[in-house]
Amino acid sequence: MSRSWEAVRSFLEQLEARGGQEGAVLAGEFSDIRSRSISWKTDNVYSTEAGCQPENVKKNRYKDVVPYDQTRVILSLLQEEGHSDYINGNFIRGSDGSQAYIATQGPLPHTVLDFWRLVWEFRVKVILMACREVENGRKKCERYWAQEQEPLQIGLFCITLKREKWVNADIILRTLQVTFQKESRSVYQLQYMSWPDRGVPSHPEHVLTMVEEAHRLQGSGPCSPLCVHCSAGCGRTGVLCTVDYVRQLLLTQTIPPNFSLFDVVLNMRKQRPSFVQTEEQYRFLHHTVSQMFLSALQNATPHNQNLKEVSRPVSTLVHHQHPQRPRSRAENRTPLYDDVLSLPSSPNLPATSRPLDGVLRSISVPGLPALAMSDTYATVQKKHGAPASARAGGAGGEALYSQVTPRALREPARAGYELAAPPSCIPTDGNSTAPNAYEDVANGAPSGGLGFNKRIGKPKGPRDPPAEWSRV
């Protein structure tokens, strides 16, 4: 067996070996990542001087999210007209060592021009957007794209919308035409419409689809960097870049020995502050990569075809089966995405004496949940400060249960799909030390305004991780 496939198998076996301790292990790893990130700041290992310059501070969406000088994107286009070279963004290296990603914040009203300067100068062909314009009643990103019949003029750039369609229930694909000094280019934007702020999707299927579609749109020509952003360009952006990074390792069969997501995330945090920003996101990454790896192993060689018949893997990492809805065999055979599942069979993959289904049966990487769920399920909502009489059962401290209708059964909003409404506003607790709180990552940045860690706390109630992958 090739070294890359041995590394894939080893990664999955390690997750299985952890058993019920997986949640605690991942929590400890993420705590270590945060501690090291803090030490880089206090020891001035990575500086943020450019972003802290008085003329650039106003270009940062969040005063405590400032790009590292060592990897920041430096603009030159239009510099002769008095524009600075600063934008809140960093280059992130890909699996081949190239500048594969530009991780940046969602543009502000006065930085939309800088955003298009970035796209044009670095010949960006595909933009991945992992947020909405408004979330929880707060503006998270300025609209920088044109709408139907409404061209957008930004400085010398003219942006028009050529086409807009739904890729699936969560993702919109927009085809934009960008014209600058009589030259026109096509730029594609993929927007994930239902990725909750400070949270993660309920399952990895559409995240994998998003990165797959991005590479399909990139084509086979000279590679330009993917531009990836959310609101701050740290949390959701970090998840997307990491998933795509591992996907490229898998497709090129260059998974290194002793592969770990701890090392990958830590290395990316050296390039942009707070990449993969919460423990919840770190756990979701393990869930997504596990599914990706298992699916690749199932389809890489005929010897592993028996894995497709595993109907109900026992969950020990991040997935819990709904007791009233056993999974069908067809669901467990659902491909994650075509590229990985069509990896050519290698003649160097001999049959092993240890069957994979025995090794991996207890790992929480079952087939993807079907979109069209046929039942209604309950969620637990923790009520803070509610009178005892208003709680379920009338007992103080008990959880309030409510019914939630699956997405597929709700009234469609557009083109047969639903546009998920932004989550309701979550009270701020000001606790920056909570496990899922956003981090203060600036190095000497002004602190007069409200930073991430001051206005966003650990998710509560309905924002708890989805039950189908958060059970440990």
N, C-alpha and C positions, 0 to 999 in steps of 0.2 A: 504494500500500500504506500502511496506517495506520502511525503512528509506533510504536505498541506492537509490531506484527508486525515492523517493521524492526529494532526493538531485540532481539526474539527471534532473528531471523535473524543479526543481528550477533554476538550472544553465541555462537551455535553456530559461526559462521565463525571467530571468534577462537580457539575451542578447536581447530578443525581446523588453523588456521595455525600453532599452537604445535607440532603434530606430536609427535615423540618427546621434546620438551622439556617437555611438560605437567607431568610429575611434579615436575621441578625448579622450575618456575614456581609451582606450588601450594605446594611446600615453602617457597619464599621468601616468598610472600604470607602464609602462616600464621605464619612467623617474625616478619614485620613486625607482624601483629596482636598477637602475644604481647608484642613489645617495646613497642608502644604501650600495652598494658594495664598493663604493669609501670610505665611512666612515669606513668600516671594515679595509681597507688598511691603512688609515691615523691613525686610533686608534690602529693599530696592534692587531686587534681581531683575525685575522688568519694570521699566519706567513708563510714565504716562504724561510726559512733559508737554507734548504737542497739544493734547486734548485739554490741558489745564491752562493754556495760554488765554488771556482775557478775550481775545478776538474769536477764540474757538469754543469757549465754554458754552456760549449760547447755541452752538450747533449740536450739543449733546442732549438727547432726549431726557436722559436721566443723569443727574450730576454725579452719581456714584458708579456709572458704567462708562468707562473711558478706555479707548483702545491702547494697547501696548505700542510703544514707539517702535520696537524691534520688528513688528510685523504689520504695522498700520498701512493702509492704502494711501498712497500719495498721488494726488491729482496734478496733472499738468495742463490738460486741455482748458483753454480759455484763461489761463493764468495771466496772459498779457492784458486782459481786460479788467484786472484788479481783483479777481477772485483768488481766494487762498487755495492752498493745496490740501486742505484738511477736510476729511469726512470721517465720521465715526464708523470705521470698518477695519477689519483685519483680513489679511490673506491666511488661509488655512491650507496646509500641505495635504495632498492626496496620498493614496497608497503608493504611488510611484515617485513621490517626492516633489511633484510639481505643485504650482499654486492652483490647486483644483477648485477652491471655494473662496468666495468673498463673503464673509459674514459681517453683516451690517445692521444697523438699527432701522426701524421704519422711518421714512423721511418725515421731517417736520415741515410746516408750511414754507419756511425760509431755507430749507435744504433740499427741496425737490430738484432744483437745478443741479446741485452737486450730485445728487443721485443719478441723474441722466448723464452727467459728465462721466461718472464712474462707468456706467453701462456702455457708453459709447467708446471711451478711451480704451477699455480693456476688452472690447468686442464681446460683451456678454450677450449670449444668445437665449439663455433660459434663466428666468427669475423664479425662485421658490419663495412663496409668501405663506407663513404659517400663522397668520393672525387675521383679524377683521379690522376695519377702520375704527370701530367703536366697540369696546368690550366693557361690561360692567359699568356702563355709563361714562366711561372715560375714553378720550381720544387716544388711540394706540398707534395710528399710522395715518399720515396724510395720503389722500388718493393721488397717485402719481400717474395713473393710466387714464386713457380716454374712455368715454362711454359711447354708446351707440348714437350716431348722428351728432356727437359733441366732440370735435377735435380739441386737443389740449395743446396750447402754446406755452412752452416753458423756456424763456430766453430765446435762443436760436433753434431750439428743438421743437418740432411739431410732431405730436403723437396722435395717431388715429387708431380706432378699433376696427379691425378687419373681420374678426369672428370671435364669438364667445359661445362656449358649450360646456356642458357638464361631463366630466370624465366618469364620475360616479356620484354617489349621494353626498359626498363630502368635498369634492374637488372641482373647481372651475378652471378651465383652460381658456385664456384669452390670447388671441394672435394680434399683436400690435405692429403697426408700421411706424418707424421712427425716422424722421427726415432731419438732416443737419447739413447745411451748406450744399444743397442740391443732391446729396447722397441719401439713399433710403435703405433701411435694413429692417428685417423682420425680427421681432423680439417676442418670445413666448413667456407668458406669466401663468404659473400654476398656483392657485390660491386654495389653501386648506381652510374651508369655511367653518368647521365645527371643532377645531382643536381648542379646548378651553384654556383660557389664560391661567397660568400657574399650575397647569395640569397636563394630562396626557390623553390621547385617544383611548377609547374603550378596548381596542384591539389593534394589532399592527397591520392588518391587511391593506388599508388605504395609504398608510405611510409608505409601505413597500411599493405600492402602485405609483405613488407620487414620484419616487426617485427613479423608478423604471421608466415612467413616461418622460421624465426630464432627460434621460439619456437617449431615448428614442428621438426626442426633438433636437438634441444636440447633433445627431447624425454622426457620420464616420469621418468627417473632415477634420481640419486642425482643431484641437480641443481648446476652447476658451473656458474660463472659470465659470462655475455656477454661482450666481448671486443668490444668497440665502438670507432671508431676514424674517423676523417676527416684529415685536415692538422694540425690545432692547437689543435684539440680536445675540442673545446668550442662551436662554433655556431651550425653547422650541427649535431655534436655529441650530443649537448644538446637537440636539437629538437627530435632526435631519442629516447634518453633515457626518455624524458618527455612523449612522445606519448606512449611508452611501459609501463611506470609507470602507466599512467591513464588507459591503456588497462587492466592491471592486476587488478586494483581496480574495474573495471567494471566486469571482468570475475568472480571475487570472491564476487561481490556484496557488496563491502566495501567502496563505495563512502561516504565520511564523510559528515555530515551536513555542510551547508555553504561552500561547495566545491568551490575552485577558483584556476585557473591556476596561478594567482599572487602568492598565497601561495606556490604552488608546485615549481614554478621556483625559487622563493626566497630561499626556503629551499635547492634546488639543488645547488644554487650559494654559499651556505655555505660550499659545499663539493668540488667544483671546480670553479676556477675563470671564470667569463664571460660566464657561461652556458646559452645558448640561447642568442646569442650575439648581435642581432639587433632587432629593433622594428618590422621590416618586418617579422622576424622569429617568434616573439611573436604573431603577428597577425595570421600568418599561423597556429600556434598551436591552437588558438581558432577556426579557421575554421575546422581543422582536428578533434578536440575533439567534436565539435558540430555535425559534421557528424556522428561520432562514437556513440554519445549518442542518437541521433535521430533514427538511424538505430536500436539500441538496444531496444529502446522503441517501435518501430514499430513491432518488432518481439518477444517481451517478452510475450505478451498476445494476444489472439484472439480479445479482445476488441479494440485493436489499429490497426487492419488490415485496417481500412478506411484510415489510414495515407498513405498507399502505393498508394492510388489513387490520391494523391495531385500531380498535374502535373507541376505547375509552382509556387513555393513559391516566394513571393516577397522578393527581396534582400535588407537587411538593414545593414548587417555586412561586409561581404567580398566577396560576389558573385554578378555578374551582368550578366544576360542572354543576349546572342547575339540576337539582335532584328530580325535577318533574319533566325534564327534557333530555333524554338520552340522545347522543349524537348519532346520526346516521352514518353508514359507511361512505356514502357519497360525499358528505361534508368533510370527512377526514381525508378524502382524496383531492380536495380542492387545492389547486396550485396556489402558491403564494404569488409568484410572478414568473413569467415565462423564461427570462434569461437564466436564472439559477436552475430552474427545473429542466432546462434543455442543455445543461452542461454535458459535453460529450463523454461517453463512457470511456474510461481509461483502461488500456490493456494491462496496466500495472497495478490494478486493483484486484488481487486475488481474493477468493472467498476466505473468510476468517472462521476460525473454529468457534468463536464466540458470537452468537447471533445478535444483531443490533437491537432487535425488539426486546431481548432480555436485558440489555444494557440500558436502554433508554426508556423502557416502559413507564418508569415512574417520574420521568422529567416532564415538567409542565409545558410541553410544546405540542398540544393537540392540534388537530385540524382547525381551520379558522371557523369562528361562529358564523352561521348563515345569516345573511342580512334580513331575510324575511322570517323573523321569529314569529311563531304562531301563538304565543302566550303573552300574558301580562305578568310582570314580576314586581317585587316590592323593593323599595330602598329604605335605608335607615337614615333619618335626618335628625341630627343632634340639635336640639333647641337650647340656646343659651339665654337664660334669663326669662324664659316663658313661665307663666304661672302653672302651678302643679295641676290645676283643673284642666288646663289646655293640653296636657300630655296624654299620650296613649295610656289607657288603663287607669288614669287618675293617680298613678304612683309617681312620687317625685323622682326625677333622674331617669325615668324610663324613656326609651327611644320612641319617637313618633314615626310610624310607618305610613308610607303613601304608595299608591299604585302608580307605576310608570308604564306608559304604552310604548312598545318598541318603535323605533324610527320607521320601519317599513309599514306599520299599521296606522301611522298618523296621516292626517290630511296633507297631500303633497302641496308644495308651495309654488314649484316652477319646474316645468319640463319633466314632471313625474318624480321629482326629488324634493326633499324638504331642506330649506335653509334653516339650520339650527339657530335658535334665538340665543343671544348672549346670556350667560348665566346671570342670575340675579346678583345684585351688589352684595359683597361680603363685608361684614364689619371689620374695620381695622383694629388689630390688637396691639400694634406697635412692637411686637415681640420679634426681634431680629435673630434670636437665638434658637427659635423653633427649628426642628429638623428640615422642614420644607420652606423656611423663610428664605427670601432672596438675600444675597450677600452684598455687603459694602465692599466694592472692589476698587474704588478710586485710590490713587496715590497722590494725595495732596489736593484733590479736587475740592472746590468750595463746598461747604456743607450747609449753606443757608437755606436751600430749598429742601423739599421733601424728596428723599432718595427712595430707591426700591425697598430697602430694608425697613424704612420708616412707615411706608404706607401699605405694605403688603405683608401679611402674616401667613402662617400655615393654613392651608385650606381647611374649612370646617364643614360639617354637615354634608350637604349634597356634593361637596367638592372632594369627599374622601375617594380614594382610588376605587375604580370599578371592581365589583366583587368577583368578576370572572377571572381576574388575574392577580388580585392583591392578596389572596388567601395564602398564608404561609403555614 
